[in-house]
Structure formats: C-alpha cells, structure tokens
Amino acid sequence: MLKQQQQPGSGGRKASNGTSGPAGMSSPVSGINSVNRTPAGRNRTSAKPSFQSTPVFEGVYNNARMLHFLTAVVGSTCDIRVKNGSVFEGIFKTLSSRCELAVDAVHKRTEEGSTSAPPRREDITDTMIFSPSDLVTMTCRDVDLNYATRDTFTDTAISSTRINGEHKEKVLQRWEGGDSNGESYDLENDASNGWDANEMFRYNEVKYGITSTYDSSLSMYTVPLERGNSEVFRQREARAARLASEIESSPQYRHRVNLENDEGKTEEDKYSAVLRDGNDRERGRESPRDRERERGRDSPGASNREGKYIPLPQRQREMNRERAERGSGGPPPHNRYRSTPPSSSSSSPRPPLPSAAGPQPGVSPSERSSPLSGRGGAYAPHHPQGSPSPGPGSGPASPYTPTSSAGPVPTPTPAAAAPSSASPPAPHGHTVPHSHSLPHSLSDAGRPVNGVAARTSPKAQRPPQSSRTGRTSNSHSQSTATRSPKSGSSQDTPYLDTSSVSLPAQKTSGPAPLFPVDVNEILGAAAKERSAESPGGTEESKNSKAPSVQQRSQIEELRKFGKEFRLQPSGGNSSSPSSPAAATPPAVGEITQASAAKPLPSEAHSASESKPQPSAPSPSQSQPQPQPSPALTEDLKDTTSTPATTTQAATAPHSERQSPAAPQPSRTPGSEESRSETTERAEGVTDQVKKSTLNPNAKEFNPIKPQMPMTKPNTAPTPPRPTPPSPVVLQHPGGQGPLYNAPYLSYVSQIHSVQPPPMYQYTMSTVNQGKYPRTKGSVVAPRSDHGASGPPMLQAAASAAGAPLVASPYPQSYLQYNPQQYSQQQVIQAMTPYPGQPMYSMLQGGARMIGQGGGPHPQALGPPGGPQFPTQGEGPQGPQQGIYAPQSFSHHSGAVHQPQPSSTPTGNQPPPQHAAPSPGQNAQSGPQPQSLYHSGPLSAPTPPNMPPGHTSPQGSYPLQGYSIHSHQGIPPTYPLGQIAQAHVQGPMSGPHHSGSHGQPQLVMLQPPQQGPGAVPQHPQHGPQQGTHQHFYIGHPQPMQVQTHPASFHPPGN
Amino acid sequence: MAAPGPGEYFSVGSHVSCLTCLGQRLQGEVVAFDYQSKMLTLKCASSSGKPNLNDVILINLAYVSDVDIINDRTETPPPLASLNVSKLANRARTEKEDKLSQAYAISAGVSVEGQQLFQTIHKTIKDCKWQEKNIIVMDDVVISPPYQVENCKGKEGSALSHVRKIVEKHFRDLESQKSMQRSQAQQTQKDSTLSS
C-alpha cells in the first residue's frame, strides 16, 4: 500500500492548468475547428451547463454536502497522507467528480506534523493530483469554514466578530423592545437624546463600581464665562450677536449650509446611480433626430445624454437616426453594406441589408436599410432569442413582412430589437427566423432577402427586376410570405421542406450555421449563381432579365415597403418597414426603431412564443410538409415538366424564388400565377401589400405570427398563396441549373419581395438554422456577409434578399416557406430530386431553413451583388450568381444533395470569409467552398467565417458542415444552417453542435451586422440553434422529409 | 463499533472516531459522507486550539478501520450556505503565491532570522515579499541582511518608520523570549541545584 502512494503523486501530477478544477479536469473544451471536436466540445459544454443548471452531476459532485465542505477548504493548507504513509502538504485547489484532489504548491513533508522547516522551492511541485485510491486522509488545518460564507451583518457574523483582536463568541441578547415592531414606539415622543449622562454614570457605578469624575462645568478644560453687567461685556456681547447675525444672513453662508444639508435634493437625487435629465428624455421621446441634431450641435447635449440612462430601444433609435443622419442618404449605408458584403462575410451581411434597403428605396432607402441592417443585426440577436418561439410560426410572418420590405422586417425586428434593443428590421427578420425554427435561417433568409433585394436590387437588380422582379419579387415575397403563412397550410410547408431539403442541406452544412448571413448570402449567391448558371442554360437569360426586373420591382417594392414600413410600424405590421427603409431612410430608421422597439417586444414575445410555440410552427410546417409533399409532387411534376430534374425540387424552391426574382417565375406559369396570386393577395391585403410585395410577405408573416404570437405578419395569408413560386420552381427544375436557378429565382423573389424573407425567416427560423449550418459549410463567406448584413438584411432586404440568397437557402427557405405554402411542393420536388438532402431540409424544416438561409444567402448574394450592383448592377450579380451557381453545382455534383446546398453555402461562405474580396472571393469562394465542403477547403473557408462571427464556433460549424458533407451528401444541407452544422454534429451530437454552431453563426452574423445586437442574438441563436440542431439531427437521420419536418418543426418551435 | 456496512450512511452531525491504516486515530463530527467514493469528511476542533477555526479531515474509508460512532446526530444539519467561490479561488491563489515566494526565499539561502522576521512582518503587513535575500515591504522599504533596524532602507516616511518599529519589536520580542528561556533555564538549573 505504501509503495503505491508515490504513484498518486507522480502519476497524479499534472500541469497546473490541467488541475484547474473539476470542471477543467473533466471537461477541457478543445478546438472547435474539427467537426468531431466540435461535437465533443458541445457535449462537454452542454455537460457543464447541465451541471450548473440541472442536478446531473457526476460522482462526488452529486453529494452537495461533500462538495460544500471540500469547496469550503479550497485555498487552505492541507496535509495529504497517502497509502505509503508519506505526507504531502499543499494548498488544496479543487477536486474532480471522482474525488481526485488537486493540490497546488505541494511539498513532501519529512516529519510528521512538523510545520517548521519551510520547503525549498525545488521541493515544491506546482500541482499534484491525488487519486482517491491513494488517499488515506486529507487534513486541512485551521480552516475557517465560514471564510467563503461569512457576511458582515448577520447575527452569526456579529456574534463572531473579533473584539479588540479577541475571538470571543459574543453572547447575543434577545431584543426586548416590545412585541410590536416599533409600531408603538414613537421616536418623536422620546425627548431624551439617548441615555442621559447621569444615567450612564449611575449605571456604571452600580454595575461596575466606577465612579465618574465628570464635571459638567468642564473646569479642567476651560474657564467659565463670567457674565457681568459691565459696559464692556455688554458691548462685546452685542457685537458678537451682530457678527453672528451678519454671518448667518449672508448668502454665502446659506449656500454653504445648504450644501452641507443637501437641501432641495431627494434621496434619489443624491444616491441614484442613474442620472436622468428630464429634458433630454423628453427630447429623445420627441424626436431622435432632434436629439441627434442637438448632439451634433452642441457637445453638452451629447454629454448629457451620455450621462443619462438611455433605454436600449431608444439608443437603437438614436443610433439609427445617427446612421441615417450620417448617411444622410441611402448611399452611405449602401456603401457600407455593399462594401462590407463584398469585403467579408461579416461585412457582407450588413451590406446586403443596406443593399436591400438601398435598392428598393433608392439611395435613402439604402441608408435606412443600412441602419436597419445594423439594427437588424442587433435585432437579429434579439430575434434569435425571441425568434425561437414565434419565429417559425408567427415570427416568420412578422419577419417576412419586415423582410419583404425593410419595413416589415423592421417591425418584426422591432420586437426582437426591442428586447435586444439593437438592429430593428434585419434583426427582426433574423430574429424571427431564428426564433421560429432557425435563427440563422431567419437571419439568413432575411439576409438573403436583403442581399438579394439589396444586392440584386441595388442597381442591376432593380432595373431588371422592376418589371419581373417587381412582380416576381412581390409575388415571390408574397409567395414566400404566403408560404410561410401557409406553412401552416400544406403547400407552403412542402415547398419549404423541399427547398430546405435540397438547398438547405448543402447550405446548412457549411456556412449556414456560422453565418446565417453567409448562408443567406451564399444561398443568395448560389441562387444567383444557380439562376445565372441554370438560367444561363434555360433560365439564366430569364434570370438575368428577371433579376433586373426583379431588382427594379424590388426597389419599387422597397420604396413601397418603406412607406408601408412606416405604416406597419404604426400599424404593427412589420412588412411595410422594409419599404420604409427604401422610401425614407430616416423615417424608416425611426419607424423601424420605433417599430422595432415596440414591435420587437411583440416580436420578442412572439419569438419567445415562437420558441415555445416552435412546435406550433413545426406543426404547421409538418402539416405543410405533408401538404407540400402533394404540392411538391405536383410542383415536381410541374418543375420536372418545365425545368428540370431532381434538382427541380430543390431548384423548385430556388426556382420559385428565382422565378420571382428572375425570369423563370414569369416564364413558369406557376410562378407567374403565383406572382399574380401573390400580387393579388398582396393587393388584397391592406395597403401594405399594395405598397410593396413586402407587404404581402408581411401578410404571410402575419399568418405565421398568428400561429405564433407574432401573427403580425399580417398579410402573411396572402403570401402563402404566393405559392406561385412553386410554379417558378417548376421552371427551374428544368435542370439543376433550374434548381439553382429556382433558388435564385426564389431568392430573387424573396429579395424582391423582401417581405417574403421575413416570412422565411419566421418559418425558416428553425429551418434556417439547419440551413445555416449547411450554408456555413458551403457558404461560409456568404454567411459572413449574411451575418454582417444578415441582420440588416433581415430587416429590410433580408426578407427580400433572403429569397435570392435562399437559392441554396431558398430551398430551405422555400421549404419553410413552401412548407407553409409552396415550400412543401417544392420540397417534395426537391426531395425527390435530392433524396438525402431534400429530405433533410424537409425534416429540418429545410424550407424554413432555406427561407432563412435564403434570406441570409440573398444577403450574402446581396453583398456581392451589392458591390456589384453599385458598380455594375446586374453584371455583378451575374458573376456572383455564377460563382454561387458553380458552387452549388459542385456541391450538388460532389454530394448529390450537398452540392446544391453546399454549393450555395460554400459560395456564400467563401464570400463571407473573404467578404471583403467579396466579388472575386465569391467566385473563388464558390470553388473553394465546394472543395471545402467536400473536403478541407470548406473547413478553411469556414474557419474564416468563424473568426468573423465567432472564430472558434464558426470554425466548428464549418467543420461540422464539412463533416456532414463528407459524411453524407445530405450534410451539406445541414451545413446550410448553423443548425446544419449542429446537425452535422448532431448526427455526431446534433443538438449540441447545432446549439453551439448556431450561436457562433449567430455571433458571426451579429458581429458583422452590429456589435451589440449581434451578441444578444447569438445567445438567442444558440438556444434556437440548439433546438434546430435537434431538428437537424433529426433531419440527417430521418432523411425522410416528412418525419424530419415534423421533428424539426418541433425543435424549431 | 462495527464498520459501516455498504449502504450504511453516516448521519451528518454524528461524532465518529476511526483508525486509519497508518495508525492515526481520528475523531470528529461528520459533516459529509459520500457512499460511492467512500469518502467521509469530519470536522474537528482546530489542532491549534483557535476558536472559530476547525480542522477538516477527508477520510478515505477504504483505509480506515475501527469506525466507532460516538454519538448520533442530534438534530438536523443546518442548510448549506452558498460559497463565494471567487473568494476561495483567490485564497487558493494567494496562499500558493505566498508559499512559493517563501520557498524562493529559502532557496535563496535566507537566514533563519530573516525568515522569522519576514513572518513577523507578514503578519502585520501582507504586502511584503522576498527579493533575493531582501525583504520588500509595500514596495517601499527594503530590508537587507542581517535584517536589523538599521538595515531598513527606503523613502523616509511613515512606511519606513512603521517597518522599523516592527523590526525593532520583532527583535525585542525575540530577545525577551531568549531571556525568558534563559531565565527559565537558569531557574531550572537553580531548582535542580537546590533540589540537588
């Protein structure tokens, strides 16, 4: 026995780091980069949380008392006797769940109990870990068990306080002041000022026999004043009185006395840490702009504000205002967003939003949009939180509406924003999505929308789109929206599913998780690419045209939305918001802010609800899916007939989206019909709808929201009908290109329809996550873009752009949306085409995912497009699309399902990562992404993405996504959304991964979008993602679209 | 007397005595017992006799025999208060640093007098450390070997004068102790001589 002793010590020795603590010992979280690791990491992380939150402890940790006392002796000197009889002395540091003791600064004591001879440095081992099997006793000498619990004002603390250095237990005496707790004790009536001195003296004399020598005359210290009647004395007395009165009557004296007595100040004034300036507050309420002006005018005002506490909503508003002011025009915002999107994934997200806003509204819109996007980002974070619950159902609706036009998104975001206080529109969109099923997806969707709308719309898109896009976008957006709303309905869900399935899988796999935005962007890019490519074949021409038209239309829509947005904010429908951004940036900004502030809360609620409700959404989705399947089948048939093949399903969603955006929709009867329907519906809907397609989306969203709490989406119902997209999809189906095209189309439509994005987001939310993961894998760059712009995108473009981006995401988004309406059909189609991926997407609510993803993708696309647009307009888009398309194709090729999603995702991802390079990068990214997804490349891209948002998380996501891809074609879909990653891992350890990934992604997105907002979102996203992850997991496993959808839906919800 | 059988729990609050495989008799109040790991935690009166302090002993029952329950729990144990973990972590860190710094000083060959002085100063002023063989107090006063009052150097001020007082008192106490020991020794000698 004795011999063994040493072993503990030697064997037990570890680096101090290793011994940090039970937690440290048991759970080192390692690199997130590797997929495998990530899962593990997630597991670990999850495990830790469980420890804290739940009573799921291991070993000794289950014994609260044991843990308590062993923790109470931490930091005390302990003697450890091991079996061989040797004694080690050190500082107890911690223990593991297996009761392994970690001791710092250990030296072996030669003499028993001898504390003399202090150890030499070379005798001291930094840290040793003693195995319980070697431990005989551990003695902690002279431990103060109350050291860590001691407080300063309890009976125990008082009784044990040392008196003059003596440790004596003070005997506490019972307070016998009466039964009534001072009620009958009147302080006023007690004239005595404590004990009378004489009473004290008497008490002391009686009790202690001490006789005081106190002399009240203080003759020992002073001389008594001899009062006399002499003239001199009187004069002196009078003079003294005069001087006293002079002094006391002087204002200085009074002032100082007041200072001393704190007259005129309340306790709150004196001690409150929150300084409030009533005037300032009023100003803020009155008009943020005014405030800003004031700030700008005089620093004092600013300082005042700074000093005061400003509620987050208000701050956001102010920020927006400031942005708007700074921007003074759409251009600045656009530039930022645009620049950002292209530049990097992170940036990209923002750009998309701006672009989205910008395009539609024009310059001013862009500005607003940008603000929105920024806000959106912030909101997005919020949304994620809120999104969880409502997002899918109601959330989507609201988001969608918002997304459709900046306005709608904002409104949704507002709810989210309100909670978070950050990005209004985009966030909403994102948040909504997030909230729903997949925060990411939502964000993505929103982003995509933005990206699409913004990017595509910005310049090139707008023109082309104007005709087609306008309609298509509207229709699409509506359709999407409708879909989302419909999600409840069968068709939508199906579409969504399919879209999600095909596209989502790919998208989700990579980029999606990390960069919802990216995903969106990627998706969008993919969609664009697809559209471009596929269109190139059949649809490209259409797409190209469509895009321009769509863009134009989108722009118009955006403008409308801007108006609407204003309305919405007031009205409550978020759908309009997007348009506001375009129409009037400032107003939008304010509105969005305001709306965000108010709506956000609602959204938040909705989100929260959505989270809880997610089930509801899921149900709806599930339902939709079933329906979709039929629809899908039909769609598939249609698609097959018109466009193309297996991809059709996936493409179908895309095509739908694309069609809206691009020519396809127009070409395809269905798409046209859908458009018409959507338009009609939109019109049918209130002004919002009329104002912009976004409105339709908004309506759609509303439907969703209604399901959730968020119903706000309003017109959401109309959007569902937009199902027409499905027709579009059909066109796309024509070929893989079609599929992509479809996505593109869908994206476009989304973009145009911005509104749709919101819906997508909501519906997507769950799906989106999945998508995001997918996207992440493939679309890391896009994601980044999405992330950056994502929130913004979400706000405005997100919804619209989302659709475009959705291309990859679209599938998901579509799926989601589709689930509601078209998605199902599309999904089905997609499903058929892509057995694995489609399925996943379906399962996850791929539609939603896609929708979200699409949103993001669009954004991602938007960023690229945004840059391009600014410069060239359509041309840029084309390239981007091309890039994306390649990716998507490659992905598809690489992994049947993966290719699409992955491709889009990858495409997106690369851009995000390289965001800055955006255009070139995108192109490069496209290829790389594919490679990445397929193999290492993806990881590389992903890492970049990850860094932007959350370096590690993202990295992990990508990895996951990659892993997924590698593992399965389907994985790509997972990659699409963060969830996808999670899912990827999910298979591994789906939930955890997704959760972590989701968060990272969210983070990524958020960061790009807006620091503050982003952060909040991430957390939210995380949770959502987690749920999503589950879904994803389910998806991967299920492969079966239907089942998965259901499962996913619940999670999403 | 009988060792607790499997599944038999020590009730918190009961007093237990046991004999370790190393022949050490331990007795104390049970504050925690973990059946799975066979770990028992006892709270004993402080070995240094200080009130408010306790010795806490973690015993591996696998290496213990002759477990005897002196008296059983009389009342339900008080609820566990929450611990300030950061405070504990800080304590662990500072304790470790102190021990290591002391070890460094010893390794540097500081005389026993110097170590004693350091301990004395450390009792009053926590902010003291070894720098080679010099004692640095509050980063202001340097006491170099042989650690006499005149070796205290630093910026003139209250800090220096305060440290000098401490050093002065330290050696005065040391001297008085020695003298007492001497006197005691002398006493004993006288006694012995007387007795003899």
Interface residues (C-beta under 8 A of the other chain):
Chain A: M1 G59 V60 N62 N63 A64 R65 M66 H68 F69 L70 T71 A72 V73 V74 G75 S76 T77 R81 K83 G85 I91 F92 K93 R98 C99 L101 D104 A105 H107 P118 P119 R120 R121 E122 D123 I124 P132 S133 L135 V136 T137 M138 T139 C140 R141 D142 V143 D144 L145 N146 Y147 A148 T149 S160 H167 K168 E169
Chain B: V12 T20 C21 L22 Q24 L26 V31 A32 F33 D34 Q36 S37 K38 M39 T41 K43 S46 S47 S48 K50 P51 N52 L53 N54 D55 V56 I57 L58 I59 N60 A62 Y63 V64 P77 L80 A81 S82 L83 N84 V85 K87 L88 A89 N90 R91 A92 R93 T94 E95 K96 K99 L100 Q102 A103 Y104 I106 S107 Q115
